[in-house]
Amino acid sequence: MGFAGYSQEIKLKKGKVIIDKEVRFDFENRSSRELIMRPLNTPSEELLSIIWNNNGTSDSEDDFLQIVFARQQVKLESARLKDEWSVRLLKMMINDVVLQLDGSINDKKLQAFFLKYD
């Protein structure tokens, strides 16, 4: 699975997030609806979780996406992003300078991202 655009090409492969052909993060699919991303080789620390929530119904009108930033202890819930794939979401966060390639999160850009997609 991958997405190319601007200068980054992002792929999720064998538990690794590969950006521009360089392994940057680890990831785990906890289920078909939840992806956990971690700093490289740091299994006990979570950077973020992406959770697709269908509210247990077949009606897609009430579906939403949650992005949980563990270190910052903040959560975005967005119906606008519910149809985005994980690679596309990571790309959006990198392009909006929320997620840095070293694993840090820009708190000011995170707030702007929340306002943009909430």
Phi, psi and omega in degrees: 000132181204167179212125179251146178174158184042232182260349183260139167245126184242132176227146171251117185212123176050046176079009181239143172262117183251123180239122183050047176067015177239131178290123184245326184216163169260153173217161178218132171270106179287332177200182178291349182243008182217126177239132178247131178245137184231157170300152182303131177057034179228075188294341183269354183245131177256132171277309181201159175235140174243121185233122175267121186244120179258009179059015179072019180239164176271353180277117183284349181297333182259007179289154175204167180246140173245135169239118182252122176262102190297312182299321182275349181055047178230153183223132174257130172243125186218125172281333180295329184262003189300335182262005181277144175277158184301319180296318179295320178296317178298318178300316179299318181292324178290315180296327178274007177060029174280309181259121177270154181293343177273001178096355179280156179246129177276108186300319180293318179290329176297315178298318178295322178298316179300313180297324182291321188246001180287000000 
